[in-house]
Amino acid sequence: MGYIEKLMGQGETAVFLTRQHWIVLVSRIFSSIFTFLVFLAVGVACFIPAVGPILGFILLAALALPLYDIVVAILSGQRGRELIGRIWVSILIALFILGLGIALFIPGTNMIVGVIILLISVVPLVQAIKIFLDWYNEQYIITNHRVMSVKGVINKHVSDSALEMVNDVVLEQSAIGRMMGYGNVEIITGSDVGTNLFRRIANPVRFKTEMLNQKGKLVRRKPERPTPAPPVAAPAAVEEQPAAQDIPALIRELDDLRQKGVLTEEEFRAKKAELLKRL
């Protein structure tokens, strides 16, 4: 069972999954792959003694790559630990390139420098693999109950919003984004977190429509409250009818009441006639 399946509740299924567009991966991984290829080519070429000074110039020119990463990180507004975490590898690569480029101008150091460069080429390769795994494991998922964001390879970060809490969905696509098939989706909810912004995800139009479709289905699946039945009126009390065998006793009781003056002669005769009709 995968990590996503473990997050599902009872009766919950994933209906749509997307990631950031591949163009995001390319923009992040390009410099690492290019640096790896340059280091690999230069390391192999170092075993040719005559090309030492030429390779020195090539390495010094390659300083533009790590410096480019550093400048981009600074211009993107990153500061403090976030900035250091983004550029520390680029700084190390720049220092190694500078040192090895200078060393190639020294006669007799070609083979040593070549071995060092081949070993260093593993660093941008590992960084490229890490960037790919981070991109691949950053997933945006719509289930029949909620919308989820899952990030991280080993350490996972999961955030989700119930579809019932989604108030508005804002989709933004530039002209290039429409042609390439990516865009930003902003989910505004009624929770304390408030807003989820998914940047440059692939298939943003389908992501939005699928989320709205699942929300509509969820509303239709909710059982309606049963209408309380109107109270049933209690049946009117039915006057109890005396049994035939009790009528003579009742007449004697009425006669006693007449003799005591409780009933008049007319009342006694009327009640007696009524009881005699029931025989």
Steps between C-alpha positions, in 0.01 A plus 500: 500500500641837397522808721203667328278195557586507870361854524158400369207469737225243484319523168746761369669463160736719297337623179771731360871549561736757357843651566676819414552529125811342349624846408550563873716189520706607200560848641619352831707212371658652188798662669581186704488272194701743291761536777527122529554461125759778493690352794488153344630622166771715657608222737547256211676762290746576779677173425616663175799714608492746209153630574567605860498881451198478266306305762604760757329772297193276454473441874534868579226573247283233666494715813204671336274203585528495883512879504176503301330276762619728780375817328160342418453392863580849626273673246211262584483655845639212703681604816663350808504122542283449195753684283796314652326167447443587136848630407752318722559227242541760224755686712706185555485416130614853410797475738602159361470622141712804581770295673516227234496751216804673645672164567472400134738781408768332712701240296484136613177530694262390224441140614457594866257772407317257268442249781380774735262637236351154434439458872346846529270430205307266733380803703287664228380155394375425851344844516320435170364169633378675817327772298324237289383301805372817670306593185361148452382470861330842505147392415164675490210261543123526480297232675126461528523673842789749494788664314851412620857624463777247572869598500826336599695185420573365849363773725144554384289816525129451436235771496139458394170683484158339515299557185213624717724785620601618150335837435677619184755372249715751308686388186777711347669416168731715296507474122804271521332305777196434278723380217716282724217377722589641843363761735438607861197376692397683817252329733320727745343314791303585809763355735753690711775420247292685242681456170696233314704611198630236260753657265559395137323166526433288192141480366368782723167525313420134555618530861250779562208338319558161664507661842172683436344180360594301810368774726168490314481122531577522870211742554262271309615196703418662833176348635215742543353539844173310520192721532342434836159340469209715620375400840212259483198628682393282782170330426206656672399328814227254435225501752499170673176310452380292794458132447145358485545304824588821686185696400268361775760591761531852357121543510501402869774753567300769320191407706703539818611845384135590426392391846774706660393806300813522286298434183151626424224269384534626140880454497466149642244399236712645214819316611303183560345516150844559347647197679209277406556581131848341526371164604 
